[in-house]
Amino acid sequence: MSKSPINVETYPRRNEAIEKALRRFTKKVKKEGILDKAREKMYYEKSSDKKRRLAKKRKAVLRRLKQKEAAN
């Protein structure tokens, strides 16, 4: 993963409360996945463990899709 700069900017609109601008900023940060990336990089994860985790996640998604199709 390359070290790209994180460019998330939010400017308060005219007569906008700071809390609302902060909420918009938080949504942008979540959408970009910045916190998720930081949490992933916090500790080293072996590549085999990473593969196992991703495979488990894919399997769960496929199981949910099959259940959804069976319900229809």
mmCIF file as Biopython writes it, N, C-alpha, C and O atoms, coordinates in Angstrom:
data_model
#
loop_
_atom_site.group_PDB
_atom_site.id
_atom_site.type_symbol
_atom_site.label_atom_id
_atom_site.label_alt_id
_atom_site.label_comp_id
_atom_site.label_asym_id
_atom_site.label_entity_id
_atom_site.label_seq_id
_atom_site.pdbx_PDB_ins_code
_atom_site.Cartn_x
_atom_site.Cartn_y
_atom_site.Cartn_z
_atom_site.occupancy
_atom_site.B_iso_or_equiv
_atom_site.auth_seq_id
_atom_site.auth_asym_id
_atom_site.pdbx_PDB_model_num
ATOM 1   N N  . MET A ? 1  ? 0.851   -1.175  0.000  1.0 0.0 1  A 1 
ATOM 2   C CA . MET A ? 1  ? 0.000   0.000   0.000  1.0 0.0 1  A 1 
ATOM 3   C C  . MET A ? 1  ? 0.893   1.233   0.000  1.0 0.0 1  A 1 
ATOM 4   O O  . MET A ? 1  ? 1.788   1.362   0.835  1.0 0.0 1  A 1 
ATOM 5   N N  . SER A ? 2  ? 0.649   2.121   -0.925 1.0 0.0 2  A 1 
ATOM 6   C CA . SER A ? 2  ? 1.465   3.322   -1.013 1.0 0.0 2  A 1 
ATOM 7   C C  . SER A ? 2  ? 1.017   4.344   0.017  1.0 0.0 2  A 1 
ATOM 8   O O  . SER A ? 2  ? -0.135  4.361   0.451  1.0 0.0 2  A 1 
ATOM 9   N N  . LYS A ? 3  ? 1.955   5.188   0.392  1.0 0.0 3  A 1 
ATOM 10  C CA . LYS A ? 3  ? 1.635   6.231   1.369  1.0 0.0 3  A 1 
ATOM 11  C C  . LYS A ? 3  ? 1.119   7.453   0.620  1.0 0.0 3  A 1 
ATOM 12  O O  . LYS A ? 3  ? 1.890   8.334   0.240  1.0 0.0 3  A 1 
ATOM 13  N N  . SER A ? 4  ? -0.164  7.492   0.419  1.0 0.0 4  A 1 
ATOM 14  C CA . SER A ? 4  ? -0.766  8.628   -0.265 1.0 0.0 4  A 1 
ATOM 15  C C  . SER A ? 4  ? -1.288  9.606   0.777  1.0 0.0 4  A 1 
ATOM 16  O O  . SER A ? 4  ? -1.699  9.197   1.863  1.0 0.0 4  A 1 
ATOM 17  N N  . PRO A ? 5  ? -1.275  10.879  0.456  1.0 0.0 5  A 1 
ATOM 18  C CA . PRO A ? 5  ? -1.777  11.861  1.413  1.0 0.0 5  A 1 
ATOM 19  C C  . PRO A ? 5  ? -3.286  11.710  1.605  1.0 0.0 5  A 1 
ATOM 20  O O  . PRO A ? 5  ? -4.014  11.307  0.698  1.0 0.0 5  A 1 
ATOM 21  N N  . ILE A ? 6  ? -3.717  12.039  2.786  1.0 0.0 6  A 1 
ATOM 22  C CA . ILE A ? 6  ? -5.135  11.959  3.119  1.0 0.0 6  A 1 
ATOM 23  C C  . ILE A ? 6  ? -5.714  13.360  2.946  1.0 0.0 6  A 1 
ATOM 24  O O  . ILE A ? 6  ? -5.392  14.276  3.703  1.0 0.0 6  A 1 
ATOM 25  N N  . ASN A ? 7  ? -6.557  13.510  1.960  1.0 0.0 7  A 1 
ATOM 26  C CA . ASN A ? 7  ? -7.135  14.818  1.672  1.0 0.0 7  A 1 
ATOM 27  C C  . ASN A ? 7  ? -8.629  14.799  1.941  1.0 0.0 7  A 1 
ATOM 28  O O  . ASN A ? 7  ? -9.432  14.545  1.042  1.0 0.0 7  A 1 
ATOM 29  N N  . VAL A ? 8  ? -8.984  15.063  3.156  1.0 0.0 8  A 1 
ATOM 30  C CA . VAL A ? 8  ? -10.391 15.183  3.517  1.0 0.0 8  A 1 
ATOM 31  C C  . VAL A ? 8  ? -10.553 16.570  4.113  1.0 0.0 8  A 1 
ATOM 32  O O  . VAL A ? 8  ? -10.041 16.866  5.192  1.0 0.0 8  A 1 
ATOM 33  N N  . GLU A ? 9  ? -11.261 17.397  3.402  1.0 0.0 9  A 1 
ATOM 34  C CA . GLU A ? 9  ? -11.479 18.765  3.863  1.0 0.0 9  A 1 
ATOM 35  C C  . GLU A ? 9  ? -12.971 19.037  3.947  1.0 0.0 9  A 1 
ATOM 36  O O  . GLU A ? 9  ? -13.746 18.596  3.099  1.0 0.0 9  A 1 
ATOM 37  N N  . THR A ? 10 ? -13.354 19.757  4.963  1.0 0.0 10 A 1 
ATOM 38  C CA . THR A ? 10 ? -14.738 20.179  5.116  1.0 0.0 10 A 1 
ATOM 39  C C  . THR A ? 10 ? -14.724 21.606  5.635  1.0 0.0 10 A 1 
ATOM 40  O O  . THR A ? 10 ? -14.156 21.892  6.689  1.0 0.0 10 A 1 
ATOM 41  N N  . TYR A ? 11 ? -15.341 22.477  4.899  1.0 0.0 11 A 1 
ATOM 42  C CA . TYR A ? 11 ? -15.427 23.873  5.302  1.0 0.0 11 A 1 
ATOM 43  C C  . TYR A ? 11 ? -16.837 24.160  5.783  1.0 0.0 11 A 1 
ATOM 44  O O  . TYR A ? 11 ? -17.800 23.719  5.157  1.0 0.0 11 A 1 
ATOM 45  N N  . PRO A ? 12 ? -16.980 24.885  6.878  1.0 0.0 12 A 1 
ATOM 46  C CA . PRO A ? 12 ? -18.326 25.196  7.369  1.0 0.0 12 A 1 
ATOM 47  C C  . PRO A ? 12 ? -19.068 26.092  6.384  1.0 0.0 12 A 1 
ATOM 48  O O  . PRO A ? 12 ? -18.513 27.046  5.839  1.0 0.0 12 A 1 
ATOM 49  N N  . ARG A ? 13 ? -20.313 25.763  6.178  1.0 0.0 13 A 1 
ATOM 50  C CA . ARG A ? 13 ? -21.144 26.569  5.283  1.0 0.0 13 A 1 
ATOM 51  C C  . ARG A ? 13 ? -21.628 27.807  6.037  1.0 0.0 13 A 1 
ATOM 52  O O  . ARG A ? 13 ? -21.472 27.920  7.252  1.0 0.0 13 A 1 
ATOM 53  N N  . ARG A ? 14 ? -22.207 28.712  5.293  1.0 0.0 14 A 1 
ATOM 54  C CA . ARG A ? 14 ? -22.691 29.950  5.900  1.0 0.0 14 A 1 
ATOM 55  C C  . ARG A ? 14 ? -23.777 29.632  6.929  1.0 0.0 14 A 1 
ATOM 56  O O  . ARG A ? 14 ? -24.727 28.902  6.648  1.0 0.0 14 A 1 
ATOM 57  N N  . ASN A ? 15 ? -23.615 30.187  8.109  1.0 0.0 15 A 1 
ATOM 58  C CA . ASN A ? 15 ? -24.557 30.025  9.227  1.0 0.0 15 A 1 
ATOM 59  C C  . ASN A ? 15 ? -24.756 28.560  9.628  1.0 0.0 15 A 1 
ATOM 60  O O  . ASN A ? 15 ? -25.825 28.189  10.113 1.0 0.0 15 A 1 
ATOM 61  N N  . GLU A ? 16 ? -23.734 27.732  9.426  1.0 0.0 16 A 1 
ATOM 62  C CA . GLU A ? 16 ? -23.840 26.319  9.793  1.0 0.0 16 A 1 
ATOM 63  C C  . GLU A ? 16 ? -23.205 26.109  11.171 1.0 0.0 16 A 1 
ATOM 64  O O  . GLU A ? 16 ? -22.156 26.674  11.481 1.0 0.0 16 A 1 
ATOM 65  N N  . ALA A ? 17 ? -23.847 25.307  11.967 1.0 0.0 17 A 1 
ATOM 66  C CA . ALA A ? 17 ? -23.323 24.997  13.292 1.0 0.0 17 A 1 
ATOM 67  C C  . ALA A ? 17 ? -22.059 24.141  13.156 1.0 0.0 17 A 1 
ATOM 68  O O  . ALA A ? 17 ? -21.935 23.336  12.233 1.0 0.0 17 A 1 
ATOM 69  N N  . ILE A ? 18 ? -21.140 24.329  14.079 1.0 0.0 18 A 1 
ATOM 70  C CA . ILE A ? 18 ? -19.887 23.576  14.060 1.0 0.0 18 A 1 
ATOM 71  C C  . ILE A ? 18 ? -20.160 22.075  14.177 1.0 0.0 18 A 1 
ATOM 72  O O  . ILE A ? 18 ? -19.479 21.268  13.544 1.0 0.0 18 A 1 
ATOM 73  N N  . GLU A ? 19 ? -21.155 21.700  14.985 1.0 0.0 19 A 1 
ATOM 74  C CA . GLU A ? 19 ? -21.474 20.289  15.176 1.0 0.0 19 A 1 
ATOM 75  C C  . GLU A ? 19 ? -21.883 19.638  13.860 1.0 0.0 19 A 1 
ATOM 76  O O  . GLU A ? 19 ? -21.520 18.494  13.586 1.0 0.0 19 A 1 
ATOM 77  N N  . LYS A ? 20 ? -22.634 20.366  13.054 1.0 0.0 20 A 1 
ATOM 78  C CA . LYS A ? 20 ? -23.091 19.816  11.774 1.0 0.0 20 A 1 
ATOM 79  C C  . LYS A ? 20 ? -21.918 19.666  10.809 1.0 0.0 20 A 1 
ATOM 80  O O  . LYS A ? 20 ? -21.829 18.675  10.085 1.0 0.0 20 A 1 
ATOM 81  N N  . ALA A ? 21 ? -21.027 20.641  10.800 1.0 0.0 21 A 1 
ATOM 82  C CA . ALA A ? 21 ? -19.840 20.550  9.945  1.0 0.0 21 A 1 
ATOM 83  C C  . ALA A ? 21 ? -18.953 19.388  10.400 1.0 0.0 21 A 1 
ATOM 84  O O  . ALA A ? 21 ? -18.366 18.686  9.576  1.0 0.0 21 A 1 
ATOM 85  N N  . LEU A ? 22 ? -18.865 19.196  11.694 1.0 0.0 22 A 1 
ATOM 86  C CA . LEU A ? 22 ? -18.078 18.084  12.233 1.0 0.0 22 A 1 
ATOM 87  C C  . LEU A ? 22 ? -18.689 16.745  11.835 1.0 0.0 22 A 1 
ATOM 88  O O  . LEU A ? 22 ? -17.963 15.797  11.535 1.0 0.0 22 A 1 
ATOM 89  N N  . ARG A ? 23 ? -20.021 16.659  11.829 1.0 0.0 23 A 1 
ATOM 90  C CA . ARG A ? 23 ? -20.696 15.431  11.396 1.0 0.0 23 A 1 
ATOM 91  C C  . ARG A ? 23 ? -20.409 15.143  9.927  1.0 0.0 23 A 1 
ATOM 92  O O  . ARG A ? 23 ? -20.177 13.994  9.550  1.0 0.0 23 A 1 
ATOM 93  N N  . ARG A ? 24 ? -20.424 16.198  9.087  1.0 0.0 24 A 1 
ATOM 94  C CA . ARG A ? 24 ? -20.109 15.999  7.662  1.0 0.0 24 A 1 
ATOM 95  C C  . ARG A ? 24 ? -18.683 15.512  7.491  1.0 0.0 24 A 1 
ATOM 96  O O  . ARG A ? 24 ? -18.416 14.640  6.665  1.0 0.0 24 A 1 
ATOM 97  N N  . PHE A ? 25 ? -17.762 16.072  8.269  1.0 0.0 25 A 1 
ATOM 98  C CA . PHE A ? 25 ? -16.363 15.650  8.209  1.0 0.0 25 A 1 
ATOM 99  C C  . PHE A ? 25 ? -16.226 14.186  8.620  1.0 0.0 25 A 1 
ATOM 100 O O  . PHE A ? 25 ? -15.507 13.419  7.979  1.0 0.0 25 A 1 
ATOM 101 N N  . THR A ? 26 ? -16.914 13.806  9.686  1.0 0.0 26 A 1 
ATOM 102 C CA . THR A ? 26 ? -16.849 12.423  10.168 1.0 0.0 26 A 1 
ATOM 103 C C  . THR A ? 26 ? -17.365 11.459  9.110  1.0 0.0 26 A 1 
ATOM 104 O O  . THR A ? 26 ? -16.794 10.385  8.918  1.0 0.0 26 A 1 
ATOM 105 N N  . LYS A ? 27 ? -18.438 11.831  8.425  1.0 0.0 27 A 1 
ATOM 106 C CA . LYS A ? 27 ? -18.983 10.978  7.364  1.0 0.0 27 A 1 
ATOM 107 C C  . LYS A ? 27 ? -17.970 10.804  6.240  1.0 0.0 27 A 1 
ATOM 108 O O  . LYS A ? 27 ? -17.807 9.704   5.711  1.0 0.0 27 A 1 
ATOM 109 N N  . LYS A ? 28 ? -17.291 11.885  5.876  1.0 0.0 28 A 1 
ATOM 110 C CA . LYS A ? 28 ? -16.286 11.800  4.815  1.0 0.0 28 A 1 
ATOM 111 C C  . LYS A ? 28 ? -15.142 10.887  5.217  1.0 0.0 28 A 1 
ATOM 112 O O  . LYS A ? 28 ? -14.664 10.091  4.409  1.0 0.0 28 A 1 
ATOM 113 N N  . VAL A ? 29 ? -14.703 10.999  6.463  1.0 0.0 29 A 1 
ATOM 114 C CA . VAL A ? 29 ? -13.606 10.161  6.960  1.0 0.0 29 A 1 
ATOM 115 C C  . VAL A ? 29 ? -14.018 8.691   6.928  1.0 0.0 29 A 1 
ATOM 116 O O  . VAL A ? 29 ? -13.225 7.838   6.531  1.0 0.0 29 A 1 
ATOM 117 N N  . LYS A ? 30 ? -15.245 8.388   7.340  1.0 0.0 30 A 1 
ATOM 118 C CA . LYS A ? 30 ? -15.733 7.010   7.319  1.0 0.0 30 A 1 
ATOM 119 C C  . LYS A ? 30 ? -15.820 6.489   5.887  1.0 0.0 30 A 1 
ATOM 120 O O  . LYS A ? 30 ? -15.457 5.345   5.615  1.0 0.0 30 A 1 
ATOM 121 N N  . LYS A ? 31 ? -16.301 7.330   4.975  1.0 0.0 31 A 1 
ATOM 122 C CA . LYS A ? 31 ? -16.447 6.916   3.583  1.0 0.0 31 A 1 
ATOM 123 C C  . LYS A ? 31 ? -15.089 6.598   2.956  1.0 0.0 31 A 1 
ATOM 124 O O  . LYS A ? 31 ? -14.973 5.660   2.168  1.0 0.0 31 A 1 
ATOM 125 N N  . GLU A ? 32 ? -14.071 7.371   3.302  1.0 0.0 32 A 1 
ATOM 126 C CA . GLU A ? 32 ? -12.732 7.139   2.780  1.0 0.0 32 A 1 
ATOM 127 C C  . GLU A ? 32 ? -12.066 5.935   3.437  1.0 0.0 32 A 1 
ATOM 128 O O  . GLU A ? 32 ? -11.109 5.385   2.892  1.0 0.0 32 A 1 
ATOM 129 N N  . GLY A ? 33 ? -12.557 5.524   4.590  1.0 0.0 33 A 1 
ATOM 130 C CA . GLY A ? 33 ? -11.994 4.369   5.279  1.0 0.0 33 A 1 
ATOM 131 C C  . GLY A ? 33 ? -10.676 4.659   5.970  1.0 0.0 33 A 1 
ATOM 132 O O  . GLY A ? 33 ? -9.860  3.755   6.153  1.0 0.0 33 A 1 
ATOM 133 N N  . ILE A ? 34 ? -10.461 5.891   6.352  1.0 0.0 34 A 1 
ATOM 134 C CA . ILE A ? 34 ? -9.189  6.309   6.951  1.0 0.0 34 A 1 
ATOM 135 C C  . ILE A ? 34 ? -8.963  5.636   8.303  1.0 0.0 34 A 1 
ATOM 136 O O  . ILE A ? 34 ? -7.870  5.138   8.572  1.0 0.0 34 A 1 
ATOM 137 N N  . LEU A ? 35 ? -9.986  5.620   9.149  1.0 0.0 35 A 1 
ATOM 138 C CA . LEU A ? 35 ? -9.828  5.011   10.467 1.0 0.0 35 A 1 
ATOM 139 C C  . LEU A ? 35 ? -9.642  3.504   10.366 1.0 0.0 35 A 1 
ATOM 140 O O  . LEU A ? 35 ? -8.879  2.917   11.133 1.0 0.0 35 A 1 
ATOM 141 N N  . ASP A ? 36 ? -10.339 2.878   9.418  1.0 0.0 36 A 1 
ATOM 142 C CA . ASP A ? 36 ? -10.185 1.434   9.240  1.0 0.0 36 A 1 
ATOM 143 C C  . ASP A ? 36 ? -8.760  1.090   8.831  1.0 0.0 36 A 1 
ATOM 144 O O  . ASP A ? 36 ? -8.178  0.126   9.329  1.0 0.0 36 A 1 
ATOM 145 N N  . LYS A ? 37 ? -8.202  1.885   7.921  1.0 0.0 37 A 1 
ATOM 146 C CA . LYS A ? 37 ? -6.827  1.649   7.483  1.0 0.0 37 A 1 
ATOM 147 C C  . LYS A ? 37 ? -5.854  1.831   8.638  1.0 0.0 37 A 1 
ATOM 148 O O  . LYS A ? 37 ? -4.908  1.057   8.784  1.0 0.0 37 A 1 
ATOM 149 N N  . ALA A ? 38 ? -6.083  2.846   9.453  1.0 0.0 38 A 1 
ATOM 150 C CA . ALA A ? 38 ? -5.194  3.107   10.585 1.0 0.0 38 A 1 
ATOM 151 C C  . ALA A ? 38 ? -5.267  1.965   11.595 1.0 0.0 38 A 1 
ATOM 152 O O  . ALA A ? 38 ? -4.242  1.563   12.146 1.0 0.0 38 A 1 
ATOM 153 N N  . ARG A ? 39 ? -6.465  1.439   11.844 1.0 0.0 39 A 1 
ATOM 154 C CA . ARG A ? 39 ? -6.614  0.329   12.783 1.0 0.0 39 A 1 
ATOM 155 C C  . ARG A ? 39 ? -5.935  -0.930  12.245 1.0 0.0 39 A 1 
ATOM 156 O O  . ARG A ? 39 ? -5.333  -1.689  13.004 1.0 0.0 39 A 1 
ATOM 157 N N  . GLU A ? 40 ? -6.037  -1.148  10.920 1.0 0.0 40 A 1 
ATOM 158 C CA . GLU A ? 40 ? -5.379  -2.311  10.318 1.0 0.0 40 A 1 
ATOM 159 C C  . GLU A ? 40 ? -3.863  -2.217  10.473 1.0 0.0 40 A 1 
ATOM 160 O O  . GLU A ? 40 ? -3.203  -3.219  10.749 1.0 0.0 40 A 1 
ATOM 161 N N  . LYS A ? 41 ? -3.321  -1.038  10.300 1.0 0.0 41 A 1 
ATOM 162 C CA . LYS A ? 41 ? -1.878  -0.843  10.349 1.0 0.0 41 A 1 
ATOM 163 C C  . LYS A ? 41 ? -1.328  -0.736  11.765 1.0 0.0 41 A 1 
ATOM 164 O O  . LYS A ? 41 ? -0.112  -0.693  11.955 1.0 0.0 41 A 1 
ATOM 165 N N  . MET A ? 42 ? -2.214  -0.693  12.766 1.0 0.0 42 A 1 
ATOM 166 C CA . MET A ? 42 ? -1.767  -0.518  14.136 1.0 0.0 42 A 1 
ATOM 167 C C  . MET A ? 42 ? -0.906  -1.700  14.597 1.0 0.0 42 A 1 
ATOM 168 O O  . MET A ? 42 ? 0.078   -1.517  15.313 1.0 0.0 42 A 1 
ATOM 169 N N  . TYR A ? 43 ? -1.285  -2.905  14.183 1.0 0.0 43 A 1 
ATOM 170 C CA . TYR A ? 43 ? -0.547  -4.109  14.566 1.0 0.0 43 A 1 
ATOM 171 C C  . TYR A ? 43 ? -0.223  -4.908  13.313 1.0 0.0 43 A 1 
ATOM 172 O O  . TYR A ? 43 ? -0.960  -4.859  12.329 1.0 0.0 43 A 1 
ATOM 173 N N  . TYR A ? 44 ? 0.867   -5.634  13.352 1.0 0.0 44 A 1 
ATOM 174 C CA . TYR A ? 44 ? 1.257   -6.472  12.230 1.0 0.0 44 A 1 
ATOM 175 C C  . TYR A ? 44 ? 0.342   -7.688  12.164 1.0 0.0 44 A 1 
ATOM 176 O O  . TYR A ? 44 ? 0.019   -8.295  13.185 1.0 0.0 44 A 1 
ATOM 177 N N  . GLU A ? 45 ? -0.067  -8.030  10.954 1.0 0.0 45 A 1 
ATOM 178 C CA . GLU A ? 45 ? -0.884  -9.209  10.738 1.0 0.0 45 A 1 
ATOM 179 C C  . GLU A ? 45 ? -0.193  -10.075 9.697  1.0 0.0 45 A 1 
ATOM 180 O O  . GLU A ? 45 ? 0.114   -9.617  8.597  1.0 0.0 45 A 1 
ATOM 181 N N  . LYS A ? 46 ? 0.046   -11.320 10.052 1.0 0.0 46 A 1 
ATOM 182 C CA . LYS A ? 46 ? 0.700   -12.225 9.115  1.0 0.0 46 A 1 
ATOM 183 C C  . LYS A ? 46 ? -0.161  -12.356 7.869  1.0 0.0 46 A 1 
ATOM 184 O O  . LYS A ? 46 ? -1.387  -12.285 7.941  1.0 0.0 46 A 1 
ATOM 185 N N  . SER A ? 47 ? 0.488   -12.547 6.730  1.0 0.0 47 A 1 
ATOM 186 C CA . SER A ? 47 ? -0.253  -12.633 5.477  1.0 0.0 47 A 1 
ATOM 187 C C  . SER A ? 47 ? -1.198  -13.830 5.474  1.0 0.0 47 A 1 
ATOM 188 O O  . SER A ? 47 ? -2.288  -13.750 4.907  1.0 0.0 47 A 1 
ATOM 189 N N  . SER A ? 48 ? -0.801  -14.932 6.093  1.0 0.0 48 A 1 
ATOM 190 C CA . SER A ? 48 ? -1.677  -16.104 6.137  1.0 0.0 48 A 1 
ATOM 191 C C  . SER A ? 48 ? -2.929  -15.810 6.966  1.0 0.0 48 A 1 
ATOM 192 O O  . SER A ? 48 ? -4.025  -16.250 6.618  1.0 0.0 48 A 1 
ATOM 193 N N  . ASP A ? 49 ? -2.764  -15.069 8.061  1.0 0.0 49 A 1 
ATOM 194 C CA . ASP A ? 49 ? -3.920  -14.700 8.878  1.0 0.0 49 A 1 
ATOM 195 C C  . ASP A ? 49 ? -4.841  -13.744 8.125  1.0 0.0 49 A 1 
ATOM 196 O O  . ASP A ? 49 ? -6.065  -13.818 8.235  1.0 0.0 49 A 1 
ATOM 197 N N  . LYS A ? 50 ? -4.232  -12.858 7.369  1.0 0.0 50 A 1 
ATOM 198 C CA . LYS A ? 50 ? -5.016  -11.896 6.582  1.0 0.0 50 A 1 
ATOM 199 C C  . LYS A ? 50 ? -5.839  -12.635 5.528  1.0 0.0 50 A 1 
ATOM 200 O O  . LYS A ? 50 ? -7.023  -12.346 5.350  1.0 0.0 50 A 1 
ATOM 201 N N  . LYS A ? 51 ? -5.219  -13.587 4.828  1.0 0.0 51 A 1 
ATOM 202 C CA . LYS A ? 51 ? -5.926  -14.381 3.821  1.0 0.0 51 A 1 
ATOM 203 C C  . LYS A ? 51 ? -7.078  -15.147 4.452  1.0 0.0 51 A 1 
ATOM 204 O O  . LYS A ? 51 ? -8.172  -15.208 3.891  1.0 0.0 51 A 1 
ATOM 205 N N  . ARG A ? 52 ? -6.830  -15.731 5.621  1.0 0.0 52 A 1 
ATOM 206 C CA . ARG A ? 52 ? -7.852  -16.503 6.322  1.0 0.0 52 A 1 
ATOM 207 C C  . ARG A ? 52 ? -9.019  -15.604 6.711  1.0 0.0 52 A 1 
ATOM 208 O O  . ARG A ? 52 ? -10.178 -15.994 6.567  1.0 0.0 52 A 1 
ATOM 209 N N  . ARG A ? 53 ? -8.720  -14.399 7.203  1.0 0.0 53 A 1 
ATOM 210 C CA . ARG A ? 53 ? -9.766  -13.459 7.612  1.0 0.0 53 A 1 
ATOM 211 C C  . ARG A ? 53 ? -10.616 -13.022 6.416  1.0 0.0 53 A 1 
ATOM 212 O O  . ARG A ? 53 ? -11.842 -12.963 6.504  1.0 0.0 53 A 1 
ATOM 213 N N  . LEU A ? 54 ? -9.948  -12.715 5.297  1.0 0.0 54 A 1 
ATOM 214 C CA . LEU A ? 54 ? -10.680 -12.274 4.113  1.0 0.0 54 A 1 
ATOM 215 C C  . LEU A ? 54 ? -11.524 -13.401 3.532  1.0 0.0 54 A 1 
ATOM 216 O O  . LEU A ? 54 ? -12.634 -13.160 3.057  1.0 0.0 54 A 1 
ATOM 217 N N  . ALA A ? 55 ? -11.008 -14.634 3.564  1.0 0.0 55 A 1 
ATOM 218 C CA . ALA A ? 55 ? -11.770 -15.778 3.060  1.0 0.0 55 A 1 
ATOM 219 C C  . ALA A ? 55 ? -13.020 -15.997 3.907  1.0 0.0 55 A 1 
ATOM 220 O O  . ALA A ? 55 ? -14.092 -16.290 3.378  1.0 0.0 55 A 1 
ATOM 221 N N  . LYS A ? 56 ? -12.879 -15.854 5.214  1.0 0.0 56 A 1 
ATOM 222 C CA . LYS A ? 56 ? -14.016 -16.011 6.118  1.0 0.0 56 A 1 
ATOM 223 C C  . LYS A ? 56 ? -15.070 -14.944 5.838  1.0 0.0 56 A 1 
ATOM 224 O O  . LYS A ? 56 ? -16.269 -15.221 5.859  1.0 0.0 56 A 1 
ATOM 225 N N  . LYS A ? 57 ? -14.608 -13.716 5.574  1.0 0.0 57 A 1 
ATOM 226 C CA . LYS A ? 57 ? -15.516 -12.613 5.265  1.0 0.0 57 A 1 
ATOM 227 C C  . LYS A ? 57 ? -16.267 -12.876 3.948  1.0 0.0 57 A 1 
ATOM 228 O O  . LYS A ? 57 ? -17.476 -12.660 3.864  1.0 0.0 57 A 1 
ATOM 229 N N  . ARG A ? 58 ? -15.541 -13.342 2.929  1.0 0.0 58 A 1 
ATOM 230 C CA . ARG A ? 58 ? -16.170 -13.659 1.637  1.0 0.0 58 A 1 
ATOM 231 C C  . ARG A ? 58 ? -17.207 -14.759 1.792  1.0 0.0 58 A 1 
ATOM 232 O O  . ARG A ? 58 ? -18.289 -14.693 1.209  1.0 0.0 58 A 1 
ATOM 233 N N  . LYS A ? 59 ? -16.867 -15.774 2.583  1.0 0.0 59 A 1 
ATOM 234 C CA . LYS A ? 59 ? -17.775 -16.896 2.796  1.0 0.0 59 A 1 
ATOM 235 C C  . LYS A ? 59 ? -19.067 -16.421 3.463  1.0 0.0 59 A 1 
ATOM 236 O O  . LYS A ? 59 ? -20.155 -16.869 3.103  1.0 0.0 59 A 1 
ATOM 237 N N  . ALA A ? 60 ? -18.946 -15.521 4.427  1.0 0.0 60 A 1 
ATOM 238 C CA . ALA A ? 60 ? -20.120 -14.993 5.119  1.0 0.0 60 A 1 
ATOM 239 C C  . ALA A ? 60 ? -21.006 -14.193 4.166  1.0 0.0 60 A 1 
ATOM 240 O O  . ALA A ? 60 ? -22.232 -14.286 4.227  1.0 0.0 60 A 1 
ATOM 241 N N  . VAL A ? 61 ? -20.391 -13.418 3.299  1.0 0.0 61 A 1 
ATOM 242 C CA . VAL A ? 61 ? -21.160 -12.620 2.337  1.0 0.0 61 A 1 
ATOM 243 C C  . VAL A ? 61 ? -21.901 -13.535 1.368  1.0 0.0 61 A 1 
ATOM 244 O O  . VAL A ? 61 ? -23.073 -13.309 1.069  1.0 0.0 61 A 1 
ATOM 245 N N  . LEU A ? 62 ? -21.217 -14.568 0.877  1.0 0.0 62 A 1 
ATOM 246 C CA . LEU A ? 62 ? -21.862 -15.509 -0.041 1.0 0.0 62 A 1 
ATOM 247 C C  . LEU A ? 62 ? -23.013 -16.249 0.634  1.0 0.0 62 A 1 
ATOM 248 O O  . LEU A ? 62 ? -24.056 -16.478 0.022  1.0 0.0 62 A 1 
ATOM 249 N N  . ARG A ? 63 ? -22.820 -16.620 1.897  1.0 0.0 63 A 1 
ATOM 250 C CA . ARG A ? 63 ? -23.879 -17.307 2.640  1.0 0.0 63 A 1 
ATOM 251 C C  . ARG A ? 63 ? -25.098 -16.399 2.764  1.0 0.0 63 A 1 
ATOM 252 O O  . ARG A ? 63 ? -26.229 -16.852 2.592  1.0 0.0 63 A 1 
ATOM 253 N N  . ARG A ? 64 ? -24.874 -15.126 3.060  1.0 0.0 64 A 1 
ATOM 254 C CA . ARG A ? 64 ? -25.993 -14.180 3.173  1.0 0.0 64 A 1 
ATOM 255 C C  . ARG A ? 64 ? -26.722 -14.023 1.849  1.0 0.0 64 A 1 
ATOM 256 O O  . ARG A ? 64 ? -27.951 -13.957 1.819  1.0 0.0 64 A 1 
ATOM 257 N N  . LEU A ? 65 ? -25.966 -13.964 0.746  1.0 0.0 65 A 1 
ATOM 258 C CA . LEU A ? 65 ? -26.600 -13.826 -0.565 1.0 0.0 65 A 1 
ATOM 259 C C  . LEU A ? 65 ? -27.436 -15.053 -0.914 1.0 0.0 65 A 1 
ATOM 260 O O  . LEU A ? 65 ? -28.529 -14.927 -1.465 1.0 0.0 65 A 1 
ATOM 261 N N  . LYS A ? 66 ? -26.920 -16.241 -0.593 1.0 0.0 66 A 1 
ATOM 262 C CA . LYS A ? 66 ? -27.673 -17.472 -0.857 1.0 0.0 66 A 1 
ATOM 263 C C  . LYS A ? 66 ? -28.961 -17.509 -0.051 1.0 0.0 66 A 1 
ATOM 264 O O  . LYS A ? 66 ? -30.005 -17.922 -0.556 1.0 0.0 66 A 1 
ATOM 265 N N  . GLN A ? 67 ? -28.886 -17.072 1.216  1.0 0.0 67 A 1 
ATOM 266 C CA . GLN A ? 67 ? -30.084 -17.036 2.047  1.0 0.0 67 A 1 
ATOM 267 C C  . GLN A ? 67 ? -31.100 -16.062 1.508  1.0 0.0 67 A 1 
ATOM 268 O O  . GLN A ? 67 ? -32.303 -16.320 1.552  1.0 0.0 67 A 1 
ATOM 269 N N  . LYS A ? 68 ? -30.626 -14.948 1.002  1.0 0.0 68 A 1 
ATOM 270 C CA . LYS A ? 68 ? -31.502 -13.936 0.434  1.0 0.0 68 A 1 
ATOM 271 C C  . LYS A ? 68 ? -32.201 -14.463 -0.815 1.0 0.0 68 A 1 
ATOM 272 O O  . LYS A ? 68 ? -33.393 -14.227 -1.011 1.0 0.0 68 A 1 
ATOM 273 N N  . GLU A ? 69 ? -31.444 -15.189 -1.671 1.0 0.0 69 A 1 
ATOM 274 C CA . GLU A ? 69 ? -32.028 -15.769 -2.878 1.0 0.0 69 A 1 
ATOM 275 C C  . GLU A ? 69 ? -33.045 -16.844 -2.523 1.0 0.0 69 A 1 
ATOM 276 O O  . GLU A ? 69 ? -34.095 -16.943 -3.157 1.0 0.0 69 A 1 
ATOM 277 N N  . ALA A ? 70 ? -32.734 -17.649 -1.509 1.0 0.0 70 A 1 
ATOM 278 C CA . ALA A ? 70 ? -33.651 -18.715 -1.101 1.0 0.0 70 A 1 
ATOM 279 C C  . ALA A ? 70 ? -34.956 -18.142 -0.549 1.0 0.0 70 A 1 
ATOM 280 O O  . ALA A ? 70 ? -36.017 -18.747 -0.702 1.0 0.0 70 A 1 
ATOM 281 N N  . ALA A ? 71 ? -34.877 -16.988 0.085  1.0 0.0 71 A 1 
ATOM 282 C CA . ALA A ? 71 ? -36.082 -16.365 0.649  1.0 0.0 71 A 1 
ATOM 283 C C  . ALA A ? 71 ? -36.992 -15.831 -0.452 1.0 0.0 71 A 1 
ATOM 284 O O  . ALA A ? 71 ? -38.208 -15.759 -0.273 1.0 0.0 71 A 1 
ATOM 285 N N  . ASN A ? 72 ? -36.411 -15.457 -1.588 1.0 0.0 72 A 1 
ATOM 286 C CA . ASN A ? 72 ? -37.228 -14.908 -2.687 1.0 0.0 72 A 1 
ATOM 287 C C  . ASN A ? 72 ? -37.802 -15.987 -3.477 1.0 0.0 72 A 1 
ATOM 288 O O  . ASN A ? 72 ? -38.519 -15.731 -4.444 1.0 0.0 72 A 1 
#
